[in-house]
Amino acid sequence: MNALTQIPGPLQSWQAAIEQGFVEDPAQKQAALALDQLQQQLHGKGRLKGRGLYLWGPVGRGKTWLMDIFHRSLQVPSRRQHFHHFMQWVHRRLFELTGTVDPLKVIARELAAEVKVLCFDELFINDIGDASILGRLFITLFDEGLVLVLTSNIPPERLYEHGHNRERLLPALDAIKKHMQVINVDGGQDHRLHPAEQVQRYWVKDPEALERTFRRLSQGIDSNYEPIELNHQLVRPRYHCARAVWFDFDELCERPLAAMDFIDLCDRFPAVLLGKVPRLSAPAREVRIARGTEDAVEQVQAGDRVLPPLSKQDDSVRRLIGLVDECYDRGVPLYIEAEVPLDELYTQGALTFPFQRTLSRLREMQSVRFQTR
């Protein structure tokens, strides 16, 4: 048998999932079919049409799952990353290439020498620095012949919508629409909400629940409460052992930690416990950048600029979103003890849209369908 036929393609994997009890969804089938056709073209079965696929739709529609079965089926060099991980790598390479003529071209050529396909999950842009870089980077990637498969909660034309200096991103958006097939994966249902055997990982006002959980996870091995270093920052968990780490919310989400710290956390611990999570909703308040201050890659030339209204908890909420994304993406179970039920955790603030994905992922983490490592 040919080696290329031994691994099921995206359409075959989708059909097998339906036979095993997944709810049939016409929008998913359309995406699976398009991914299957792209896979066959990459394997030499037909001419490559376009430079990839852009899958978008609300949370829980199966976009990440579809992209993952596509990536696993490939027999050509490829890379699969969460989009914010990729952007961190790009920023690091740009710093290393300081003084180089056209560093984005260098980065695109490096990627083209390494892989044929790039798969990016959760494309979302909320930073002028990223928008400025991506305005040219996507075009350069296409010019180098790379194939992209992207997932996002919003269509291309709404990326960085109302963002400052959005015109810098427009060339990239035009290139996406020109070179990629854009597919709306919205069959009208959140597949994470379908009945499944439950594994409780979220408790309300039950601090003993995390104690029981940590005792079970650490059974038979040594544990301690010594500080640990995450990406060169010292943090103080309640307890930790080789199998799990237990933090209070204020230590992990109210301190200036970043995505790289959560990456390090999930590299080192197979399970994360997070206790004393407060109600995170709060009224939004207007924020201004004063005249002449630095704004990412450029200086504000005149006048104050109003930023999106934030609440007093939104910095902590942003870190919680990052933590959940990292745990979900890496298959690290996250156990939470909070002041309020999950649906009441964050209902008011500037991050209600991205937090919908967090809610959906936390719900899926309560089911046996969640793939732990």
ZAMARGU-4260 file (C-alpha; in steps of 0.2 Angstrom, whole numbers, plus 5000, padded with zeros to 4 digits):
<rodrens>
0) 5000/5000/5000 | 5006/5018/4996 | 5012/5027/5011 | 5002/5042/5007 | 4986/5032/5008
5) 4989/5024/5025 | 4985/5040/5035 | 4966/5045/5034 | 4963/5061/5025 | 4952/5075/5033
10) 4936/5070/5024 | 4939/5052/5029 | 4943/5057/5047 | 4927/5068/5048 | 4916/5054/5041
15) 4923/5042/5054 | 4919/5054/5068 | 4901/5055/5062 | 4900/5036/5063 | 4907/5037/5081
20) 4893/5048/5086 | 4899/5066/5082 | 4884/5077/5076 | 4884/5079/5057 | 4886/5097/5052
25) 4886/5103/5034 | 4897/5117/5037 | 4910/5105/5044 | 4908/5094/5030 | 4912/5108/5017
30) 4928/5113/5027 | 4933/5094/5028 | 4931/5092/5009 | 4941/5108/5005 | 4955/5102/5017
35) 4954/5085/5009 | 4956/5092/4992 | 4971/5103/4998 | 4979/5088/5006 | 4978/5078/4989
40) 4985/5093/4979 | 5000/5095/4991 | 5003/5076/4989 | 5004/5078/4970 | 4986/5073/4966
45) 4981/5088/4955 | 4987/5106/4953 | 4988/5116/4968 | 4974/5129/4968 | 4977/5145/4978
50) 4988/5146/4993 | 4978/5138/5007 | 4962/5140/5017 | 4955/5152/5030 | 4942/5144/5041
55) 4932/5155/5052 | 4916/5154/5063 | 4910/5156/5081 | 4918/5146/5095 | 4914/5127/5096
60) 4912/5124/5077 | 4927/5112/5076 | 4939/5123/5066 | 4954/5118/5077 | 4949/5100/5076
65) 4948/5101/5057 | 4964/5109/5055 | 4973/5097/5067 | 4966/5081/5057 | 4972/5090/5041
70) 4989/5093/5049 | 4991/5075/5055 | 4987/5069/5038 | 5001/5078/5029 | 5016/5069/5021
75) 5025/5086/5017 | 5035/5096/5029 | 5023/5107/5039 | 5022/5117/5055 | 5006/5119/5067
80) 5006/5133/5080 | 4994/5144/5090 | 4995/5161/5081 | 5002/5170/5096 | 5016/5158/5097
85) 5020/5161/5079 | 5020/5180/5082 | 5032/5178/5097 | 5044/5169/5086 | 5043/5182/5073
90) 5046/5196/5085 | 5061/5187/5092 | 5068/5184/5074 | 5065/5202/5070 | 5076/5207/5085
95) 5089/5195/5080 | 5089/5202/5062 | 5091/5220/5068 | 5101/5229/5054 | 5097/5216/5041
100) 5089/5223/5025 | 5071/5217/5023 | 5071/5205/5038 | 5053/5199/5034 | 5059/5192/5018
105) 5073/5183/5027 | 5060/5176/5039 | 5049/5170/5025 | 5063/5162/5016 | 5069/5153/5032
110) 5051/5146/5034 | 5050/5141/5015 | 5066/5131/5017 | 5059/5122/5032 | 5041/5118/5028
115) 5028/5118/5014 | 5013/5121/5025 | 5010/5133/5039 | 4994/5130/5050 | 4990/5144/5062
120) 4976/5142/5075 | 4966/5156/5082 | 4971/5171/5071 | 4967/5187/5080 | 4975/5204/5079
125) 4973/5217/5093 | 4991/5225/5092 | 4997/5239/5080 | 5014/5231/5081 | 5007/5214/5075
130) 4996/5223/5062 | 5011/5232/5054 | 5022/5216/5053 | 5008/5206/5046 | 5004/5219/5033
135) 5019/5213/5023 | 5023/5196/5031 | 5008/5187/5023 | 5012/5194/5006 | 5030/5188/5008
140) 5025/5171/5013 | 5013/5169/4998 | 5028/5175/4987 | 5039/5162/4994 | 5026/5148/4989
145) 5020/5143/5006 | 5003/5136/5009 | 4993/5143/5024 | 4979/5135/5034 | 4971/5148/5046
150) 4957/5147/5059 | 4949/5162/5066 | 4933/5167/5075 | 4930/5182/5062 | 4931/5184/5043
155) 4947/5192/5036 | 4938/5209/5033 | 4935/5210/5051 | 4953/5207/5057 | 4959/5222/5068
160) 4943/5230/5064 | 4943/5249/5071 | 4961/5246/5075 | 4973/5261/5075 | 4982/5263/5058
165) 4972/5248/5052 | 4977/5253/5034 | 4994/5245/5037 | 4986/5228/5038 | 4975/5230/5023
170) 4988/5223/5010 | 4988/5207/5020 | 4969/5206/5020 | 4968/5208/5002 | 4982/5195/4999
175) 4972/5182/5010 | 4956/5185/5000 | 4965/5184/4984 | 4976/5169/4987 | 4966/5159/5000
180) 4949/5150/5000 | 4938/5158/5014 | 4926/5146/5022 | 4913/5150/5035 | 4912/5135/5047
185) 4896/5139/5056 | 4883/5126/5056 | 4874/5135/5070 | 4879/5124/5084 | 4893/5123/5097
190) 4899/5105/5096 | 4907/5107/5113 | 4890/5108/5121 | 4884/5091/5115 | 4881/5079/5129
195) 4897/5070/5134 | 4903/5061/5149 | 4908/5074/5162 | 4925/5076/5171 | 4922/5090/5184
200) 4936/5103/5184 | 4927/5118/5189 | 4920/5121/5207 | 4911/5136/5215 | 4916/5141/5232
205) 4923/5124/5236 | 4942/5127/5241 | 4943/5109/5247 | 4940/5103/5229 | 4957/5109/5224
210) 4965/5101/5239 | 4957/5084/5235 | 4963/5086/5217 | 4981/5090/5221 | 4981/5076/5234
215) 4975/5064/5221 | 4987/5070/5208 | 5002/5070/5219 | 4999/5054/5228 | 5015/5044/5231
220) 5027/5058/5226 | 5035/5072/5235 | 5027/5090/5234 | 5032/5106/5241 | 5028/5125/5242
225) 5045/5132/5237 | 5044/5146/5223 | 5048/5141/5205 | 5055/5151/5191 | 5044/5153/5175
230) 5054/5161/5160 | 5065/5170/5172 | 5051/5176/5184 | 5049/5170/5202 | 5032/5164/5206
235) 5025/5157/5222 | 5012/5142/5220 | 5002/5135/5234 | 5010/5118/5231 | 5019/5109/5216
240) 5025/5092/5212 | 5031/5083/5196 | 5013/5080/5191 | 5004/5096/5195 | 5005/5114/5201
245) 4993/5124/5212 | 4991/5143/5211 | 4980/5156/5218 | 4972/5167/5205 | 4981/5183/5211
250) 4998/5175/5209 | 4996/5169/5192 | 4984/5182/5184 | 4986/5198/5193 | 5005/5199/5191
255) 5013/5204/5174 | 5015/5187/5167 | 5014/5184/5148 | 5011/5170/5136 | 5029/5164/5136
260) 5027/5161/5155 | 5012/5151/5152 | 5021/5141/5139 | 5035/5137/5151 | 5021/5132/5164
265) 5013/5120/5153 | 5031/5113/5147 | 5034/5109/5165 | 5018/5103/5173 | 5005/5090/5167
270) 4991/5098/5176 | 4987/5116/5183 | 4976/5120/5198 | 4969/5138/5199 | 4960/5143/5215
275) 4952/5159/5222 | 4946/5165/5205 | 4935/5181/5209 | 4920/5187/5199 | 4929/5196/5184
280) 4916/5207/5177 | 4917/5226/5180 | 4911/5242/5172 | 4922/5248/5158 | 4932/5264/5160
285) 4939/5275/5146 | 4958/5275/5144 | 4968/5288/5134 | 4986/5289/5128 | 4993/5306/5131
290) 5000/5317/5117 | 5017/5312/5111 | 5019/5295/5120 | 5026/5280/5112 | 5012/5269/5104
295) 5020/5252/5099 | 5031/5255/5083 | 5026/5273/5081 | 5024/5289/5090 | 5007/5298/5093
300) 5009/5314/5083 | 4995/5325/5090 | 4981/5324/5102 | 4976/5311/5114 | 4970/5294/5108
305) 4956/5285/5116 | 4959/5266/5118 | 4945/5253/5119 | 4937/5255/5136 | 4944/5243/5149
310) 4938/5237/5166 | 4949/5236/5182 | 4950/5217/5179 | 4953/5216/5161 | 4972/5214/5162
315) 4969/5199/5173 | 4956/5192/5162 | 4968/5194/5147 | 4980/5183/5157 | 4967/5170/5161
320) 4962/5169/5142 | 4981/5166/5138 | 4982/5153/5152 | 4966/5144/5146 | 4972/5144/5128
325) 4989/5137/5132 | 4982/5123/5143 | 4969/5119/5130 | 4981/5119/5115 | 4993/5108/5125
330) 4981/5096/5132 | 4985/5101/5150 | 4970/5099/5162 | 4965/5115/5171 | 4956/5114/5187
335) 4947/5130/5194 | 4939/5135/5210 | 4930/5151/5208 | 4918/5163/5217 | 4904/5161/5204
340) 4898/5149/5191 | 4907/5148/5174 | 4893/5158/5165 | 4894/5172/5177 | 4913/5173/5178
345) 4915/5187/5165 | 4900/5196/5158 | 4905/5214/5157 | 4921/5222/5151 | 4931/5225/5135
350) 4935/5207/5132 | 4918/5199/5131 | 4921/5193/5113 | 4937/5184/5115 | 4931/5177/5132
355) 4917/5168/5123 | 4931/5156/5116 | 4938/5154/5134 | 4921/5149/5140 | 4918/5137/5127
360) 4936/5129/5130 | 4933/5128/5149 | 4916/5119/5145 | 4925/5107/5134 | 4938/5104/5148
365) 4924/5097/5158 | 4921/5082/5146 | 4930/5066/5142 | 4932/5073/5124 | 4946/5085/5130
370) 4962/5077/5125 | 4974/5077/5140 | 4993/5073/5137
</rodrens>
